Amino acid sequence: MTTISTATRTLDQGDGRGLQAVLLDMDGTLVDTEDFWWQAEASLFAELGYALDENDRVHLVGGPMSRVIDYLIGATGVDLAPADLTVLINQRFVDLLAGGVPLMPGAERLLNTLAAHGIPAALVSASHRHVIDIVLDSLGSRHFAFSVAGDEVPRTKPHPDPYLEAVRRLGAEPSRCVVVEDAPTGVRSAEAAGCPVIAVPSVAAIEPAPGRLVLSSLEQVDLELLRSLVASRV
């Protein structure tokens, strides 16, 4: 894990019931990169003689790369080693990032709101460190206390490890850290860690559930809403 901000924010201990932090996914949640991943995967497989469709895309969204690679090999039967296919997709994705990364609607406002109220934010992604660092050039590392990458934990999403690591580093309680996600894989990870979840689906559908609020845009997320999700858990 790499610390990417020197800003000091006070973790709220309060009465043991308030919002302590917000943990945010990256691809498809804060930055509009799910289309970039899809372009990388679909264009590569087209060159290899395989046509991927929207049904495949639903299975690919949210990572982690190991699951994506397993699916692609199983669905197409392509004769490539998983490690080689990973390198090819990652490189094509990185090439697409060269022109900059568009933020999702409401992302900058949300991050600025958290900073203005001294609420720590952590970036928790299934993407690997080198990809996160490239995206942060557009997203802005100043917004985050730190980031957790998919290749920096024993098990990445959908396992709870990434979010539990973020909670541990913050010295917080899972039930007082709201997670914002866009994909079912990430939602399962956050809920397994014991965090309340705001889901803003990007490609695959996500249904509401106890402790999970499904919204259509980050523009609907404000401080009052974040605090209410934590309050409802106690």
C-alpha atoms as a printed R data frame, in Angstrom:
    type eleno elety resid chain resno       x       y       z
1   ATOM     1    CA   MET     A     1   0.000   0.000   0.000
2   ATOM     2    CA   THR     A     2   1.223   3.472  -0.820
3   ATOM     3    CA   THR     A     3   0.412   6.622   1.114
4   ATOM     4    CA   ILE     A     4  -0.529   9.298  -1.417
5   ATOM     5    CA   SER     A     5  -1.468  12.258   0.712
6   ATOM     6    CA   THR     A     6   0.271  14.043   3.532
7   ATOM     7    CA   ALA     A     7  -2.901  15.823   4.629
8   ATOM     8    CA   THR     A     8  -3.802  15.051   8.231
9   ATOM     9    CA   ARG     A     9  -7.451  14.395   8.961
10  ATOM    10    CA   THR     A    10  -8.865  13.552  12.370
11  ATOM    11    CA   LEU     A    11 -10.672  10.240  12.578
12  ATOM    12    CA   ASP     A    12 -13.924  10.857  14.423
13  ATOM    13    CA   GLN     A    13 -14.171   8.787  17.580
14  ATOM    14    CA   GLY     A    14 -17.128  10.767  18.972
15  ATOM    15    CA   ASP     A    15 -19.725   8.635  20.705
16  ATOM    16    CA   GLY     A    16 -18.791   5.520  18.762
17  ATOM    17    CA   ARG     A    17 -21.668   5.883  16.322
18  ATOM    18    CA   GLY     A    18 -20.716   8.515  13.737
19  ATOM    19    CA   LEU     A    19 -19.246   8.345  10.240
20  ATOM    20    CA   GLN     A    20 -15.470   7.773  10.421
21  ATOM    21    CA   ALA     A    21 -14.416   7.465   6.775
22  ATOM    22    CA   VAL     A    22 -15.534   6.872   3.198
23  ATOM    23    CA   LEU     A    23 -13.889   4.115   1.152
24  ATOM    24    CA   LEU     A    24 -14.217   4.502  -2.605
25  ATOM    25    CA   ASP     A    25 -13.763   2.160  -5.525
26  ATOM    26    CA   MET     A    26 -12.006   3.610  -8.569
27  ATOM    27    CA   ASP     A    27 -12.966   2.174 -11.991
28  ATOM    28    CA   GLY     A    28 -16.568   2.959 -12.859
29  ATOM    29    CA   THR     A    29 -17.170   4.628  -9.486
30  ATOM    30    CA   LEU     A    30 -14.965   7.729  -9.430
31  ATOM    31    CA   VAL     A    31 -13.555   7.569 -12.953
32  ATOM    32    CA   ASP     A    32 -15.246   6.535 -16.170
33  ATOM    33    CA   THR     A    33 -12.762   3.792 -17.045
34  ATOM    34    CA   GLU     A    34 -15.045   0.761 -17.363
35  ATOM    35    CA   ASP     A    35 -15.418   1.621 -21.055
36  ATOM    36    CA   PHE     A    36 -11.612   1.710 -21.329
37  ATOM    37    CA   TRP     A    37 -11.322  -1.801 -19.872
38  ATOM    38    CA   TRP     A    38 -14.029  -3.032 -22.231
39  ATOM    39    CA   GLN     A    39 -12.348  -1.426 -25.243
40  ATOM    40    CA   ALA     A    40  -9.038  -3.022 -24.266
41  ATOM    41    CA   GLU     A    41 -10.573  -6.467 -23.852
42  ATOM    42    CA   ALA     A    42 -12.938  -6.389 -26.840
43  ATOM    43    CA   SER     A    43 -10.392  -4.945 -29.307
44  ATOM    44    CA   LEU     A    44  -7.692  -7.408 -28.271
45  ATOM    45    CA   PHE     A    45  -9.989 -10.405 -28.642
46  ATOM    46    CA   ALA     A    46 -11.292  -9.118 -31.963
47  ATOM    47    CA   GLU     A    47  -7.710  -9.175 -33.236
48  ATOM    48    CA   LEU     A    48  -7.383 -12.720 -31.890
49  ATOM    49    CA   GLY     A    49 -10.520 -13.750 -33.802
50  ATOM    50    CA   TYR     A    50 -13.078 -13.715 -31.001
51  ATOM    51    CA   ALA     A    51 -16.093 -11.407 -30.788
52  ATOM    52    CA   LEU     A    52 -17.079 -10.382 -27.264
53  ATOM    53    CA   ASP     A    53 -20.601  -9.061 -26.696
54  ATOM    54    CA   GLU     A    54 -22.541  -7.214 -23.997
55  ATOM    55    CA   ASN     A    55 -23.254 -10.452 -22.135
56  ATOM    56    CA   ASP     A    56 -19.510 -10.943 -21.784
57  ATOM    57    CA   ARG     A    57 -19.115  -7.369 -20.606
58  ATOM    58    CA   VAL     A    58 -21.463  -7.933 -17.655
59  ATOM    59    CA   HIS     A    59 -19.230 -10.806 -16.510
60  ATOM    60    CA   LEU     A    60 -16.059  -8.736 -16.873
61  ATOM    61    CA   VAL     A    61 -17.016  -5.599 -14.943
62  ATOM    62    CA   GLY     A    62 -15.486  -5.019 -11.533
63  ATOM    63    CA   GLY     A    63 -12.401  -7.211 -11.792
64  ATOM    64    CA   PRO     A    64 -10.245  -8.539 -10.333
65  ATOM    65    CA   MET     A    65  -7.979  -9.290 -13.280
66  ATOM    66    CA   SER     A    66  -7.575 -12.950 -12.290
67  ATOM    67    CA   ARG     A    67 -11.342 -13.464 -12.504
68  ATOM    68    CA   VAL     A    68 -11.539 -11.530 -15.795
69  ATOM    69    CA   ILE     A    69  -8.785 -13.640 -17.332
70  ATOM    70    CA   ASP     A    70 -10.368 -16.902 -16.144
71  ATOM    71    CA   TYR     A    71 -13.664 -15.873 -17.697
72  ATOM    72    CA   LEU     A    72 -12.142 -14.791 -21.007
73  ATOM    73    CA   ILE     A    73 -10.145 -17.987 -21.422
74  ATOM    74    CA   GLY     A    74 -13.130 -20.134 -20.447
75  ATOM    75    CA   ALA     A    75 -15.567 -18.286 -22.706
76  ATOM    76    CA   THR     A    76 -13.367 -18.123 -25.810
77  ATOM    77    CA   GLY     A    77 -10.863 -20.948 -25.452
78  ATOM    78    CA   VAL     A    78  -8.086 -18.581 -26.547
79  ATOM    79    CA   ASP     A    79  -4.683 -20.273 -26.568
80  ATOM    80    CA   LEU     A    80  -2.793 -17.814 -24.364
81  ATOM    81    CA   ALA     A    81  -1.286 -18.220 -20.936
82  ATOM    82    CA   PRO     A    82  -3.118 -16.202 -18.227
83  ATOM    83    CA   ALA     A    83   0.028 -14.191 -17.462
84  ATOM    84    CA   ASP     A    84   0.514 -13.252 -21.121
85  ATOM    85    CA   LEU     A    85  -3.139 -12.287 -21.560
86  ATOM    86    CA   THR     A    86  -2.971 -10.138 -18.427
87  ATOM    87    CA   VAL     A    87   0.005  -8.217 -19.798
88  ATOM    88    CA   LEU     A    88  -1.685  -7.635 -23.163
89  ATOM    89    CA   ILE     A    89  -4.934  -6.322 -21.655
90  ATOM    90    CA   ASN     A    90  -3.188  -4.147 -19.080
91  ATOM    91    CA   GLN     A    91  -0.930  -2.563 -21.685
92  ATOM    92    CA   ARG     A    92  -3.831  -1.807 -23.991
93  ATOM    93    CA   PHE     A    93  -5.737  -0.273 -21.079
94  ATOM    94    CA   VAL     A    94  -2.760   1.865 -20.044
95  ATOM    95    CA   ASP     A    95  -2.416   3.086 -23.642
96  ATOM    96    CA   LEU     A    96  -6.050   4.227 -23.557
97  ATOM    97    CA   LEU     A    97  -5.393   6.183 -20.356
98  ATOM    98    CA   ALA     A    98  -2.777   8.326 -22.090
99  ATOM    99    CA   GLY     A    99  -5.359  10.905 -23.105
100 ATOM   100    CA   GLY     A   100  -6.571  11.405 -19.533
101 ATOM   101    CA   VAL     A   101  -9.354   9.899 -17.465
102 ATOM   102    CA   PRO     A   102 -12.850  11.428 -17.253
103 ATOM   103    CA   LEU     A   103 -14.357  11.673 -13.766
104 ATOM   104    CA   MET     A   104 -17.822  10.319 -13.086
105 ATOM   105    CA   PRO     A   105 -20.542  12.950 -12.528
106 ATOM   106    CA   GLY     A   106 -20.495  14.069  -8.905
107 ATOM   107    CA   ALA     A   107 -17.083  12.548  -8.117
108 ATOM   108    CA   GLU     A   108 -15.160  15.783  -7.685
109 ATOM   109    CA   ARG     A   109 -17.943  17.379  -5.638
110 ATOM   110    CA   LEU     A   110 -18.082  14.366  -3.309
111 ATOM   111    CA   LEU     A   111 -14.320  14.308  -2.783
112 ATOM   112    CA   ASN     A   112 -14.253  18.042  -2.117
113 ATOM   113    CA   THR     A   113 -17.115  17.698   0.381
114 ATOM   114    CA   LEU     A   114 -15.266  15.000   2.329
115 ATOM   115    CA   ALA     A   115 -12.107  17.115   2.417
116 ATOM   116    CA   ALA     A   116 -13.983  20.218   3.534
117 ATOM   117    CA   HIS     A   117 -15.475  18.359   6.495
118 ATOM   118    CA   GLY     A   118 -12.267  16.538   7.434
119 ATOM   119    CA   ILE     A   119 -13.633  13.068   6.662
120 ATOM   120    CA   PRO     A   120 -10.863  10.686   5.554
121 ATOM   121    CA   ALA     A   121 -11.269   9.089   2.137
122 ATOM   122    CA   ALA     A   122  -9.392   6.002   0.954
123 ATOM   123    CA   LEU     A   123  -9.227   4.616  -2.579
124 ATOM   124    CA   VAL     A   124  -9.777   0.835  -2.623
125 ATOM   125    CA   SER     A   125  -9.435  -0.784  -6.048
126 ATOM   126    CA   ALA     A   126  -8.987  -4.217  -7.597
127 ATOM   127    CA   SER     A   127  -6.708  -2.567 -10.173
128 ATOM   128    CA   HIS     A   128  -2.967  -2.985  -9.758
129 ATOM   129    CA   ARG     A   129  -0.718  -0.307  -8.293
130 ATOM   130    CA   HIS     A   130   0.736   0.877 -11.603
131 ATOM   131    CA   VAL     A   131  -2.776   1.462 -12.989
132 ATOM   132    CA   ILE     A   132  -3.942   3.309  -9.867
133 ATOM   133    CA   ASP     A   133  -0.948   5.617  -9.985
134 ATOM   134    CA   ILE     A   134  -1.687   6.536 -13.610
135 ATOM   135    CA   VAL     A   135  -5.355   7.228 -12.872
136 ATOM   136    CA   LEU     A   136  -4.449   9.334  -9.841
137 ATOM   137    CA   ASP     A   137  -2.772  11.812 -12.166
138 ATOM   138    CA   SER     A   138  -6.286  12.686 -13.381
139 ATOM   139    CA   LEU     A   139  -8.247  11.933 -10.229
140 ATOM   140    CA   GLY     A   140  -5.927  13.746  -7.824
141 ATOM   141    CA   SER     A   141  -3.982  11.979  -5.081
142 ATOM   142    CA   ARG     A   142  -4.588  14.906  -2.710
143 ATOM   143    CA   HIS     A   143  -8.138  13.664  -2.147
144 ATOM   144    CA   PHE     A   144  -7.072  10.442  -0.412
145 ATOM   145    CA   ALA     A   145  -5.327   9.483   2.805
146 ATOM   146    CA   PHE     A   146  -3.986   6.407   0.976
147 ATOM   147    CA   SER     A   147  -4.917   3.817  -1.635
148 ATOM   148    CA   VAL     A   148  -5.134   0.035  -1.544
149 ATOM   149    CA   ALA     A   149  -4.402  -1.809  -4.805
150 ATOM   150    CA   GLY     A   150  -5.538  -5.255  -5.850
151 ATOM   151    CA   ASP     A   151  -1.984  -6.580  -6.011
152 ATOM   152    CA   GLU     A   152  -1.199  -5.395  -2.474
153 ATOM   153    CA   VAL     A   153  -3.530  -7.670  -0.506
154 ATOM   154    CA   PRO     A   154  -3.551 -11.481  -0.137
155 ATOM   155    CA   ARG     A   155  -7.013 -11.690  -1.725
156 ATOM   156    CA   THR     A   156  -8.699  -8.912  -3.669
157 ATOM   157    CA   LYS     A   157 -12.386  -8.279  -4.355
158 ATOM   158    CA   PRO     A   158 -14.854 -10.006  -3.930
159 ATOM   159    CA   HIS     A   159 -13.023 -11.058  -0.742
160 ATOM   160    CA   PRO     A   160 -13.208  -8.564   2.162
161 ATOM   161    CA   ASP     A   161  -9.411  -8.160   2.448
162 ATOM   162    CA   PRO     A   162  -9.044  -4.793   0.597
163 ATOM   163    CA   TYR     A   163 -11.690  -3.037   2.656
164 ATOM   164    CA   LEU     A   164 -10.568  -4.639   5.903
165 ATOM   165    CA   GLU     A   165  -7.033  -3.406   5.168
166 ATOM   166    CA   ALA     A   166  -8.306   0.131   4.599
167 ATOM   167    CA   VAL     A   167 -10.305   0.041   7.845
168 ATOM   168    CA   ARG     A   168  -7.283  -1.300   9.714
169 ATOM   169    CA   ARG     A   169  -5.017   1.422   8.400
170 ATOM   170    CA   LEU     A   170  -7.511   4.066   9.416
171 ATOM   171    CA   GLY     A   171  -7.947   2.594  12.891
172 ATOM   172    CA   ALA     A   172 -11.687   2.660  12.219
173 ATOM   173    CA   GLU     A   173 -14.683   0.351  12.581
174 ATOM   174    CA   PRO     A   174 -16.138  -1.298   9.429
175 ATOM   175    CA   SER     A   175 -19.701  -0.358  10.379
176 ATOM   176    CA   ARG     A   176 -18.681   3.320  10.502
177 ATOM   177    CA   CYS     A   177 -16.976   3.381   7.085
178 ATOM   178    CA   VAL     A   178 -19.282   3.825   4.091
179 ATOM   179    CA   VAL     A   179 -18.127   2.132   0.892
180 ATOM   180    CA   VAL     A   180 -19.047   3.515  -2.547
181 ATOM   181    CA   GLU     A   181 -18.970   0.918  -5.340
182 ATOM   182    CA   ASP     A   182 -20.243   0.383  -8.873
183 ATOM   183    CA   ALA     A   183 -19.949  -3.386  -9.413
184 ATOM   184    CA   PRO     A   184 -21.387  -6.507  -7.726
185 ATOM   185    CA   THR     A   185 -17.866  -7.813  -7.060
186 ATOM   186    CA   GLY     A   186 -16.959  -4.732  -5.052
187 ATOM   187    CA   VAL     A   187 -20.291  -4.683  -3.227
188 ATOM   188    CA   ARG     A   188 -19.722  -8.265  -2.065
189 ATOM   189    CA   SER     A   189 -16.240  -7.332  -0.864
190 ATOM   190    CA   ALA     A   190 -17.481  -4.339   1.137
191 ATOM   191    CA   GLU     A   191 -20.397  -6.178   2.675
192 ATOM   192    CA   ALA     A   192 -18.192  -9.122   3.640
193 ATOM   193    CA   ALA     A   193 -15.995  -6.604   5.465
194 ATOM   194    CA   GLY     A   194 -19.018  -5.345   7.399
195 ATOM   195    CA   CYS     A   195 -19.314  -1.900   5.783
196 ATOM   196    CA   PRO     A   196 -22.508  -0.109   4.761
197 ATOM   197    CA   VAL     A   197 -22.576   0.323   0.988
198 ATOM   198    CA   ILE     A   198 -23.730   2.876  -1.554
199 ATOM   199    CA   ALA     A   199 -23.899   1.211  -4.977
200 ATOM   200    CA   VAL     A   200 -23.965   3.298  -8.151
201 ATOM   201    CA   PRO     A   201 -24.095   0.603 -10.876
202 ATOM   202    CA   SER     A   202 -22.040   1.273 -13.994
203 ATOM   203    CA   VAL     A   203 -22.670  -1.819 -16.151
204 ATOM   204    CA   ALA     A   204 -24.032  -4.763 -14.162
205 ATOM   205    CA   ALA     A   205 -27.269  -4.358 -12.226
206 ATOM   206    CA   ILE     A   206 -27.180  -4.232  -8.418
207 ATOM   207    CA   GLU     A   207 -30.297  -4.754  -6.302
208 ATOM   208    CA   PRO     A   208 -31.023  -2.935  -3.037
209 ATOM   209    CA   ALA     A   209 -30.508  -4.964   0.139
210 ATOM   210    CA   PRO     A   210 -30.280  -4.402   3.898
211 ATOM   211    CA   GLY     A   211 -27.307  -2.106   4.547
212 ATOM   212    CA   ARG     A   212 -27.042  -1.323   0.826
213 ATOM   213    CA   LEU     A   213 -28.397   1.756  -0.913
214 ATOM   214    CA   VAL     A   214 -28.559   1.754  -4.722
215 ATOM   215    CA   LEU     A   215 -28.428   5.137  -6.476
216 ATOM   216    CA   SER     A   216 -28.235   6.237 -10.100
217 ATOM   217    CA   SER     A   217 -25.426   8.795  -9.675
218 ATOM   218    CA   LEU     A   218 -22.774  10.057  -7.283
219 ATOM   219    CA   GLU     A   219 -24.519  13.393  -7.567
220 ATOM   220    CA   GLN     A   220 -27.101  12.002  -5.137
221 ATOM   221    CA   VAL     A   221 -24.479  11.333  -2.454
222 ATOM   222    CA   ASP     A   222 -24.035  13.997   0.196
223 ATOM   223    CA   LEU     A   223 -22.746  14.171   3.751
224 ATOM   224    CA   GLU     A   224 -26.176  13.818   5.322
225 ATOM   225    CA   LEU     A   225 -26.804  10.609   3.383
226 ATOM   226    CA   LEU     A   226 -23.409   9.146   4.305
227 ATOM   227    CA   ARG     A   227 -23.981   9.870   7.982
228 ATOM   228    CA   SER     A   228 -27.488   8.412   7.882
229 ATOM   229    CA   LEU     A   229 -26.211   5.072   6.562
230 ATOM   230    CA   VAL     A   230 -23.864   4.748   9.530
231 ATOM   231    CA   ALA     A   231 -26.508   5.882  12.012
232 ATOM   232    CA   SER     A   232 -28.924   3.228  10.721
233 ATOM   233    CA   ARG     A   233 -26.433   0.486  11.590
234 ATOM   234    CA   VAL     A   234 -26.346   1.240  15.331
